[in-house]
């Protein structure tokens, strides 16, 4: 039996909201939902293998996002940097 390209069917339980987000991402990018999950897994694995850990600034930003603090809207990359560097 050739197992080089063998595949396995996986069943995942996820919230309806997450499924909707995944399906939307697939539609907008042209990737399949499976492709998106596999790409995310590859990115996670690469990050994990490199032992990449977020620095203090990143952790602070993530906490602010979770708490809804210090969030602003930018109309362009230039606008983002102007507002972020104030």
C-alpha positions in Angstrom: 0.0 0.0 0.0 1.4 3.4 -1.0 1.0 5.8 2.0 3.0 8.6 0.6 0.0 10.7 -0.4 -2.5 8.9 1.9 -5.1 11.2 3.6 -7.2 10.9 6.6 -10.7 12.3 7.2 -10.8 14.5 10.3 -14.0 15.7 11.9 -13.8 18.9 13.9 -16.2 20.5 16.3 -16.2 24.3 16.3 -18.6 27.0 17.1 -21.0 28.2 14.3 -19.3 31.6 14.5 -15.8 30.1 14.0 -17.1 28.0 11.1 -18.6 31.1 9.5 -15.2 32.9 9.9 -13.4 29.9 8.4 -15.8 29.6 5.5 -15.6 33.4 4.8 -11.8 33.3 4.9 -11.8 30.5 2.4 -14.2 32.3 0.1 -12.2 35.5 0.2 -8.8 33.9 -0.3 -9.7 31.2 -2.8 -8.2 28.6 -0.4 -10.2 25.6 0.9 -11.1 25.5 4.6 -8.7 22.5 4.9 -5.9 24.6 3.3 -6.4 27.4 5.8 -6.3 25.0 8.7 -3.2 23.3 7.4 -1.5 26.7 6.7 -2.3 27.8 10.3 -0.9 24.6 11.6 2.3 25.0 9.6 2.7 28.6 10.8 2.1 27.5 14.4 4.6 24.6 14.1 7.2 26.9 12.6 6.7 29.4 15.4 6.8 26.6 18.0 10.0 25.0 16.5 11.8 28.4 16.5 10.8 28.8 20.2 9.5 32.3 19.2 8.0 33.9 22.2 6.3 37.3 22.2 8.2 40.2 23.8 6.9 42.5 26.5 5.6 45.0 23.9 3.7 42.3 22.0 2.2 40.9 25.2 1.1 44.3 26.3 -0.5 44.9 22.9 -2.3 41.6 23.1 -3.6 42.4 26.6 -4.8 45.8 25.4 -6.7 44.2 22.5 -8.3 41.7 24.9 -9.4 44.5 27.2 -10.4 46.9 24.4 -7.8 49.5 25.4 -5.7 51.8 23.3 -7.4 50.8 20.1 -7.7 53.2 17.2 -8.6 53.2 13.5 -6.1 53.9 10.8 -7.0 54.7 7.2 -3.7 53.8 5.8 -0.3 52.4 6.8 1.0 56.0 7.0 -1.9 57.0 9.2 -1.3 54.0 11.4 2.3 55.0 12.0 1.4 58.6 12.7 -1.1 57.5 15.3 1.1 54.8 16.8 4.1 57.1 17.2 2.3 59.8 19.0 
